[in-house]
Amino acid sequence: MNTADLGLPVDVPSTALFTDQYELTMLRAALKAGTAGRRSVFEVFTRRLPDGRRYGVVAGTGRVLDAVENFRFDPGVLRFLRERDIVDEETLDWLAGYRFSGDIWGYPEGEVYFPGSPIMRVEGSFAECVLLETVILSILNHDSAIAAAASRMSSAAGDRPLIEMGARRTHELSAVAAARAAYVGGFATTSDLAAGFRYNIPTVGTSAHAFTLLHDSERDAFRAQVDSLGSGTTLLVDTYDVAEAVRTAVEVAGPELGAVRIDSGDLLLVAHRVRQQLDELGATGTKIVVTSDLDEYAIASLAAAPVDAYGVGTQLVTGSGHPTASMVYKLVARAESADPKAPLVPVAKKSTGGKTSVGGRKWAARRLDGHGVAEAEVIGTGEVPGDLADRQLLVKLVEGGEVVAREPLDVVRDRHAAARAGLPLSATQLSRGEPVLPTEYAHGPSGS
């Protein structure tokens, strides 16, 4: 099962080598030691949010499910491992038949999270779970960072739509994932056709400055675009003189001109001037789109400007200064034998420097106040308190190796909007601050 099951046209190739070598060398040693089959629980979490962020956004879960399903060691991959002498023949034989057969639980994609939240829990034998560490982290860390930036930007934009247009500012494959994560975080469209093709995200785009420069005059360029795309198109008006370009644009397209785009200058000042000019020319329905290195702070500063949409590139695809969510994948419980009935024993890393972890197979729930607003992220082991039983956050994503929770991206996008709306109002403040919800731990005996 993969993206094609949602009616989308692109399958995910083998993800078996999207990993670090030590995953395979640990497997090799565990097979030799007889411990590879021990039932194990790994959890994904972050110890802290990026500096100044009030909440995180879970994104990339759907891509993780595709990656797990396509984690296969085909003959070419096995030959590579053999030639590099990374693992021995016993391990190669084991890898040849690899299929994840365990269970995965996680926060549903689009949900918000906080320090310590068990964002994803992977259960199965040590051997099958340890191999997935790097690919799961690479997807969740990237996509969650982009989605968090997108969420802040969409909050700052209010009801004004956001266009993702950062493909040229990042790796070509990262651009597709970034467009998907931005859509989860609240963006309305993307300029990246690969993202539209793979994930059915609405795509937009008209012309760049090169198109204007190609023609003998700005009027010729506008006429060519309108003749091709219709009067509802968006004309780029800052190649030469903005005021003259707006006048020409309305003369060419008429008062039905769809929109003008401004990509440079003092956007606040220019937007006011352009709006006044458009209205005076009778193009009262023509919208104004602004671009030019926007981030959430620039968007917020334009809240009072007559702007109808924003296009965001560089700052979005780089996480607006925080390109990773700093998530980790840690073993938190394991059995003392390969017996499937053997009880789980909590385990945890103990070290200095803020890298400690909490052992035990965890649940998570969000406690609400009397007004139905979230007031704490509660994490624990063992039995879930009765008052939190219907507020649990983890859902089953994979059962017995089979994906059970794949869903359309629009469902994920709507979930994020609802999750963010359920947080205290201070969550959307752009000023620096602590996580908007405290993390509380309710310890108990580790569940099996």
N, C-alpha and C positions, 0 to 999 in steps of 0.2 A: 504494500500500500504506500502511496506517495502523493505528490501534488496532482498527479493525473486523476486520482480518485475524487478530487474536487472539481473535475472538469477542466483542469489546467494542463497545458501541453508539454511541460518539461519535466522529465524524470531526473532524479539526483543520482550522479554516478557513485561508484564505490568510494566510501569515506574511510576505508581501513587504514590508510597511511596519513590521515589527518590526525597524527598523534606524535607523541614524543617517544624516543627510543626506549626510555626507561620503563614505559608501560610493558613493553615486550620482554625486556630483561627481567623485570619483576615476575612476569608470568612464567618465564623459563625457570627461574629459581624456585618459585612456588610449586610448579609441577614436580620438580625434582625433590622438593622437601615434603611433598604430600599434603600441602596446605591450600592448594589452589581451589579445591572444592568446598572450602569452608563458606558457609552462608555468611554474607556480609551486607552491611548497609553503608552506603556512601551518601553524603549530603552536600548540596551546593548552597553556599551562603556567603555573605560578605561581612567582614568585621566592622566596617564603617562605610558610610556614604561618602561620595566625593565632597570635598570641602565646600560648605555652604549650602548643600542640597538638602531639601526637606523630606524627600521621599525618593524611592527608586521605582522603576517600571520594569516588570517582567516582560521581556520580548525575546523572540527567537525560539519559543517552545515548539512551534510547528516545524521549524527547520531542524530542531533537535530530533524530533520524531522521524523525519525523513532520514537524517544522518544515521540514527540507530538501525533503522530498517535496512539501510544500504551499507552497513558495516560488514563487508564481506572480503575475504582474502582469496582473490582469484589467482589463477596460475601465474600471471605476470608479477603480481605482488609477492607471491610466495618465492618465485625465482629471485626477485630482487633481495629478499631477506636472506635467502640461502647464499647468494653470491657475496653479500656483505658480511656473512657469518655473524649475523645479529642474534639469531637463535639457532638451536640445534634441531635435528630431524624430528625428535619427539614433539617439540613445540610446534614445528611446521605442520606436522600431522594434526595436531590439535586445532591449529588456526584454520586449516583447510575446511574444517567442518563448523567453524564458528557461526553461531546464530544466537543473538541475545535471547534468553528464555526467561528472564526474570521480570520483575515488576518495576515500574517507575511511577512515582507520585510527584505532584508538583503544584505550585501556585498556578492557577489557570493563566494563560497568556493574557497580558493587558492589566493584570492585577498589580497593585503597588506592593512594595516590600520595604523592610527596614533592617538595620544591623541585626544580624543573628537569624533572620527569617530563613527557615529551611526551604529555600526556593524550589529545590528539586531533590528528591530522594530516590536513589537507585538501589534496588535490592536484587540479590542473586548470589551466585558463587563469586568468590573473590576474583577468580580468573576472568569471568565474563564482564564484571563490573569495572575492574581496574582499567581495562582497555579503552573505556569510553571517556575517561577523565578529560583528555585534552580536547577532543572534538566538542564535547558538551560545553566546556568552559569557553572555548574560542567563540562559539556561537552566542552563548548567553552573555558573555562579557561585552562583545561588540554590539549586539542588537539592543541589549538593555541600556547601554550608554547612549546610543542614538535615540532610543525611545524616550529616555528621560529628558534629553535636550529638546526633543520634539514636543513633549508634554509641556515643558516650561514655555516654549514658544507659542504653542496653541493656546495656552492659558493667557499669555500676554496679548495674543491677537484677538481674543474674545470671539465674536461671531464672524470675524473676517477670515476668509479661507487662506490657507498656506499652501504654497507650491514647493515641492521638493525638487531642487535642481543642482545637486552636488556631485553628479556623476564624474565630472571632469576634475574633481578635486580629491579623488581617492582611487584605490585599486578598482579595476573594472568589475570584479565580482563583489567586492565590498559595496560598491555602489548599488547593486541590486538588493543586497541585504539591508543597506541603509534606507533605501526607499521603502522597503517593507516595514522596517521598524518605525520610520517616520509616520507611515500611515497608521500604525498602531497608536502612536503618540498623539494623533490628532490632525496630521496633515491631510489635505483633501485630494491632492493630485501629485503626480511626478512627471518630470520631463524625460525620465529614463525608460526607453521602450522595452528593454529587457525585463525591467520590473513589471511593466504592464503585461508583457507576454507571459511571464512566469506566474505572477500572483494576481492578475486581473485588476491591478490598481488603475484608476482612471489616469490617462496621460494627457498632457497639454504641451503646447509649444508653437511658436509662429516664426519669428525671425530674430537675427542678431545684427549687430552693427555692420558686419561684413556685407549683408544684403543691401543695406543702404549705400555703402561705399562702392559696391559693384556698379551701381547705376550712375548715369550722368548727373542726376539731380535727386534730391530727396523726394520731390514730387513724383518722379518716374518710379522710384522704389515703392512708394506708397501705392501708386496706381497699379503696379504689377502685383503687389500683395493683395490688394482689394479685388482685383480682377480674378485672382486665383482662389482666394479664400473667402471672399464676401465681405460686406461692410461690417459684419459682426466680429471681425478679426481684431487683434491687438497690435497697434503700431508703436514701434520703438521711437521715442521722440527726443532723445538726448544726444544724437550723433553730432549735431552742429549747434543750432540755436533752438532751445526748447520752445520758446514762444512762437517762433516762426514755424517750427515743426507742427505744433498743435493746430495752428491756423491752417496749414496745408493739409493736415490729416483730415480735418473736418470738411474742408473744401473737396477733397478727393472722395471720402467715404460718406459724407453727409452726416446729418445729426444722429443717424443710426449707428455711427461708429461704436464698435463694441467696447474697446478699451485702449488706453495709451499706457505705455510702460516707461518708467523713469529709472535709470540705472546709475546715476551719478549725481553729484552735487549735494547741497543741503536739502535732504529729502523732505524735511518738515516745511521749509520755506517754499520749495519748488512745488510741492503737492498743493499747497494753498493757492499759489498763483495759477497753476494749471487748472484746478477746479473752478476758480473764478473765470478763467478764460473760456473753458468749455461751456460753462453756463451762459456766458455772454454770447457765445456763438450758437446757442440753441441746442448744444449736445448735452442736455441735462442728464441723460441716461448713460452717457459714456463713463465707464469705470476707470479708476486709476490703479495701476499695479506698480509697486515699487520693489526693486531688487537692490543689489550692491552691498555685499558683505554684512548682511543683517544677522543679528543674534537676538536673544530674548530681550536684552536691554534696549537695543535699538527699536525693536518692535513695540515695546512698552512706551518708549519715548514718542512714538508716532500715534499713540492712542487718540489724541485730539486732532490729528490731521485727517483731511478728507481722502483717506486711502481705503480702497476696497479689497485689496489682496496683497499678500507678500510672497516674494520668491526668495527662498533661502538655500544656500549652497554650502560653502566652506564650513561655516560654524556648525551647521547641522551634522554633516558627515564626519566631523571630528569631535562630536559630543560636546560642542561648545566649551572646549577647554578640558573636558574629561573624557578621553576616548575609550576608557575601559571602566567597567563597574567593579573591578577588583574582587570578583567572586573567586572562591576556592572550592575544591572538591575533596572532602575529607572522609576517611573511614571513621564512623562513629560507633559502630557495633559489629561484632562478629561472633560466630559460634566457635566452640573449641574443637569441633570435628566436622566432617563432611555430612554427618547424619542430619537430614532435613528437619528432624525433630529436636535437635540440640538447641538449648536455649541461647539467646543472644547475650553477649557480655558487652557492656558499654566500654568503649576505648576512646582515648582523647590524647592529643598532643599536649605536652606540658613544656613550655619554654618561656623565656623572657622576650621582651621586645614587642609585646602585643600580639603574638601569634599563637596564643593558646586557643583551644577549642573546647566545646562542651560535648561530652560523650552521650550516647544513648539515641535510640530511634525516636524522633521527635514528631509531635503534632504542633500545629499552630492555629491560633484563633484570634479574631479581632474583637475586642470588647467595645461596646458602644455605650455612650452616656444616655441620659434620660431623654435626649432630643434625637436619638438615633444617629449621632455623629461619633465616628471612631475616636476612642480615647486611649487605647493601648494595644500593642501587639503582644500577645501572650504565647509563650513557647514552653512546652513541657514534654515530659516522657511519661509513660504509663497511661493511666485512665484520664480521659478528658473530663474536667469538671462539668457537672450538669448544666450550669448556666452558660457554658460556652459550646455545648454540644452542637448547636445549630449555627454556630459562627465559625466553624472550622474552614480553613483556607485550602488545605491540600486536597487535590482530586486525583483520581487514578488516571494516568495517561497511557500506560502500557501494562497489560496483564498477561503473564505467561508468554512474553515475547511479542504479543500482538497489540498494535496500537488500537486504543479504544476511545480516544478523545480528540481526534482530528476535527477541526472546525473551520468554517469560512473566516476570512480575515475581517470582514465587516462585523462579525460577532465579537471578535477580539477588540476591535476598535471601539465598539459601543461599551464593552466591558470596562475598558480603561477609563472612558469618560465617566461612567457610573462610579468606579472606584475612587477616582480623584474627587468627584463631587461629594463623596461620603467622608472626606477628610476635613479636619478643621480648616477654616478659611485661611489661616496663616500658611497653609501648605503651598499656596500659590504666590506667596510673597517672593520677590526676586532678591531681596536683601539677604545677606548671609545669616545663617541661623542653624540651629540644631535640628535633627529629625523631628518632624511634627508629631510623631507618636513615640512614646517611650517603649522600650522592649523589656518585658517582664518575664522572668523564668519561673516556671512551676515544676520543680523537679519531683520525680517519683521513680519507681522501679522501671527499668527499660522494658518496653513491650516487645513481644516476640512475633 
